[in-house]
Amino acid sequence: MSNKDPQLQLLMPVLCTISFQLLPWLPLMWLLPRITLSCAKGALPLEWFPKWSQDLNKFYIRDFKDPLMGANQKPIWFKSFIYCELFLQLPFFGLALYAMHTGGSWIRIPGIIYGTHVCTTVVAVLADVLCGDHGMYRKIVLLLKT
């Protein structure tokens, strides 16, 4: 098809409109199942989830060897992050989608607060990934010593 194709010229505005209408929903379509069916298992009892979700969790822990999700006693900081995802992030996503839909400028300050929360949690996660018991720093030092 060339750029001068009349069918393509008629179809292009429709495709652009559809894609821009779906764009705000993409983060929710990714994060909602991830938070509710994957991350929440780190803090909530496994019995609350369907069997297929429990099996998916076992597969993830076995194949990816996640030391946090696979731990019998999960660290308090890890559970607190999951509770923040469930009780702060999910409601914020709903508010943000509503604000995008209605054009509300009131979402700016809550968005700054949410962004600050995400930045501070990333610092703690990176510290654990790099310097924790299973951290990359320890593996690099051991590799350099050999």
Backbone torsions as a table, in degrees:
resi	resn	phi	psi	omega
1	MET	NA	135.3	177.2
2	SER	-94.2	168.7	178.9
3	ASN	-68.4	-17.7	-177.6
4	LYS	-93.3	4.9	179.9
5	ASP	-64.8	121.9	-176.1
6	PRO	-65.4	-32.6	178.6
7	GLN	-66.7	-40.9	178.6
8	LEU	-65.9	-39.9	178.9
9	GLN	-64.6	-32.4	177.2
10	LEU	-76.6	-35.1	-176.0
11	LEU	-80.5	-28.5	-174.2
12	MET	-59.5	-46.8	178.4
13	PRO	-60.7	-35.3	179.2
14	VAL	-66.7	-45.2	179.1
15	LEU	-63.1	-41.2	179.0
16	CYS	-64.5	-41.0	179.4
17	THR	-64.0	-44.2	179.8
18	ILE	-63.7	-44.2	-178.0
19	SER	-66.5	-37.5	178.8
20	PHE	-72.8	-25.1	175.5
21	GLN	-76.2	-30.4	179.8
22	LEU	-84.5	-23.3	-175.1
23	LEU	-53.5	-46.6	180.0
24	PRO	-64.8	-21.0	-178.0
25	TRP	-84.8	-15.3	-176.9
26	LEU	-59.8	-45.8	178.3
27	PRO	-60.4	-39.5	179.9
28	LEU	-67.5	-39.1	-179.8
29	MET	-66.5	-26.8	177.4
30	TRP	-85.7	-47.0	-171.0
31	LEU	-79.8	-33.3	-177.9
32	LEU	-59.9	-52.3	177.0
33	PRO	-67.3	-34.6	-178.9
34	ARG	-65.2	-44.5	-178.1
35	ILE	-73.0	-45.5	-173.9
36	THR	-77.1	-33.3	-175.5
37	LEU	-105.4	-15.7	-177.9
38	SER	-113.2	-64.1	-174.9
39	CYS	-66.6	-36.1	-176.0
40	ALA	-61.0	-24.0	179.4
41	LYS	-67.7	-14.1	177.1
42	GLY	-75.4	-17.7	-177.5
43	ALA	-126.5	-26.2	-177.7
44	LEU	-99.0	155.4	179.3
45	PRO	-61.3	139.2	-179.0
46	LEU	-62.9	-26.4	-178.3
47	GLU	-64.5	-17.0	-179.5
48	TRP	-77.9	-9.4	-174.4
49	PHE	-108.6	153.2	177.9
50	PRO	-63.9	157.8	-176.9
51	LYS	-57.5	-43.5	-179.0
52	TRP	-62.4	-33.1	178.1
53	SER	-72.4	-36.9	175.9
54	GLN	-64.9	-41.2	178.3
55	ASP	-65.0	-37.9	177.2
56	LEU	-64.1	-38.0	177.6
57	ASN	-65.0	-43.0	178.0
58	LYS	-63.1	-42.0	177.1
59	PHE	-60.2	-46.0	-178.8
60	TYR	-61.3	-46.5	-178.4
61	ILE	-65.0	-42.5	-178.1
62	ARG	-67.4	-47.9	-173.5
63	ASP	-81.4	-33.5	-177.1
64	PHE	-100.6	-6.2	175.4
65	LYS	51.5	48.0	179.5
66	ASP	-73.2	113.5	-175.8
67	PRO	-70.0	-24.1	-179.1
68	LEU	-82.3	-49.3	-179.7
69	MET	-69.7	-27.9	-178.7
70	GLY	-86.3	-8.0	-177.3
71	ALA	-73.2	139.6	175.8
72	ASN	-67.7	-42.4	177.5
73	GLN	-111.4	101.5	-177.3
74	LYS	-78.8	144.2	179.3
75	PRO	-61.2	147.9	-179.4
76	ILE	-60.9	-40.8	-179.0
77	TRP	-61.5	-36.2	179.6
78	PHE	-66.0	-45.5	177.8
79	LYS	-63.1	-38.5	-179.8
80	SER	-64.4	-35.5	176.3
81	PHE	-64.6	-40.3	179.9
82	ILE	-66.5	-41.8	176.5
83	TYR	-62.4	-36.8	176.0
84	CYS	-63.7	-40.5	177.5
85	GLU	-62.0	-44.0	-176.2
86	LEU	-71.3	-42.2	-170.0
87	PHE	-105.7	-11.2	175.4
88	LEU	-113.9	-50.7	-175.3
89	GLN	-68.9	-48.3	-178.5
90	LEU	-59.0	-47.8	176.1
91	PRO	-62.8	-36.3	178.5
92	PHE	-62.8	-40.0	179.0
93	PHE	-60.0	-40.9	176.8
94	GLY	-61.9	-44.9	177.6
95	LEU	-63.1	-42.1	-179.1
96	ALA	-64.5	-41.9	177.4
97	LEU	-64.3	-40.1	177.1
98	TYR	-62.5	-43.2	179.8
99	ALA	-64.7	-39.9	177.6
100	MET	-65.0	-38.3	-178.2
101	HIS	-69.0	-38.9	-176.9
102	THR	-94.6	-8.5	-179.0
103	GLY	76.7	25.8	-177.8
104	GLY	-73.4	125.7	178.3
105	SER	-85.1	-6.3	-180.0
106	TRP	-66.9	-13.1	-176.5
107	ILE	-78.1	-8.8	-175.9
108	ARG	-61.3	-51.1	-178.5
109	ILE	-65.6	-47.3	174.6
110	PRO	-59.4	-32.7	177.6
111	GLY	-66.4	-37.6	177.0
112	ILE	-67.1	-41.5	178.3
113	ILE	-63.3	-43.8	178.9
114	TYR	-62.7	-44.3	179.4
115	GLY	-62.3	-38.5	177.0
116	THR	-65.1	-42.2	177.7
117	HIS	-59.9	-44.8	-179.5
118	VAL	-63.3	-43.5	179.8
119	CYS	-61.3	-42.1	-178.7
120	THR	-69.9	-35.3	177.7
121	THR	-69.9	-34.8	178.8
122	VAL	-63.8	-37.1	178.0
123	VAL	-60.6	-46.0	179.9
124	ALA	-65.4	-40.9	179.6
125	VAL	-65.5	-44.9	178.5
126	LEU	-62.5	-38.6	177.8
127	ALA	-60.8	-42.1	179.5
128	ASP	-70.8	-40.5	-179.8
129	VAL	-64.2	-40.3	-177.0
130	LEU	-82.6	-39.5	-170.1
131	CYS	-120.5	-0.6	-178.2
132	GLY	-73.5	-172.4	-178.3
133	ASP	-58.2	-36.1	-179.5
134	HIS	-107.2	23.0	-169.9
135	GLY	-71.8	158.1	179.0
136	MET	-67.3	-34.2	-178.4
137	TYR	-59.7	-45.3	179.7
138	ARG	-62.3	-41.0	-179.8
139	LYS	-67.5	-39.0	179.1
140	ILE	-65.9	-42.9	178.8
141	VAL	-62.2	-44.6	178.8
142	LEU	-63.6	-37.3	179.1
143	LEU	-66.8	-40.6	-179.7
144	LEU	-70.6	-29.7	179.9
145	LYS	-71.6	-25.5	-177.1
146	THR	-85.8	NA	NA
